Amino acid sequence: MTRAFAHLAKGEWSAALHDHPLAPLLAAELALLWAAWGAAAAGLVRLPALVKPEVTALAHLAVLVAVWLGRMATGTLV
């Protein structure tokens, strides 16, 4: 995923998707969560339970493991 984020930083979306299919989605989600937590810290909004760090971390772990197993099974894990 590190190489995929490096490609995203350079604007190379197709290369990022090739390296890891979830990298653009995770980058967008992290940006949105960062903005939401900043707004919550400023007292502008209240975050729902699904935005709690523990819940999102477990959800990400489950999805990343599923993608990793799928790529390993198809031989596309580089």
N, C-alpha and C positions, 0 to 999 in steps of 0.2 A: 504494500500500500504506500510505502514511502516514495517509490518511483512514480506511482500514479499521482501522488500529491505534487511531486516535482514537475510532472508534465502539466498538471492543472495550473501551477504557478506561472508556467510559460505560455499558457493558453492552448496547449496541445490536447484538446478534449478527446480525440479519437485514440491517441496513444495512452491517455489516462484510462479510458474505458478498456483498452486492450490489457493493460497491466493489472487493473482491478476494477471489475464492473460496478462496485459500490462506492468508489472514491468520489465521483462528482456528487452523488446523493449525500454521502456523509459530509462532504465539505459544505454543501448548502444547508444541511441540517444543523451542523455545528455553528454556522453563522447565524441562523435563526434562533437557536437556543441561546447563544451568547447575547443576542439582542434582547430576547425575552427575559433572561436573567438580569440583564442590566436594567431593564424597565421595572422589574420586580424589586430590585435593590433600591431603585430610586423611589419606590412606593407608587408607581404609576399604574401597575396592574397586579393582580394575584394570579399565580400560576396554578393550573390544574394539577391533579395528582400525577398525571402521565408525564409531566415535564420534570419530575423529581430526578435527580442524578442517578439514584440507585435503580430506578425503573428503566430509564433510558440506557444505562450501562448494561443491564442484563439483556435488554432487547437487542442491543447492538452485538453483544457477544453471541447470542443465539443466531442472528442473521449471518454474522461473519463466519461462524463455524459451519453453518449450512452451505454458504458459498464456497468455503475452503474445501469441504468434503465433496461438493459437486465438481469443483475444478480438479480435485485430485482423482476422482473417479473417471473423468473424461480425459485426463492426461493433459490438461491445459494449465496446470499449476507449474509455473516456471521458477 
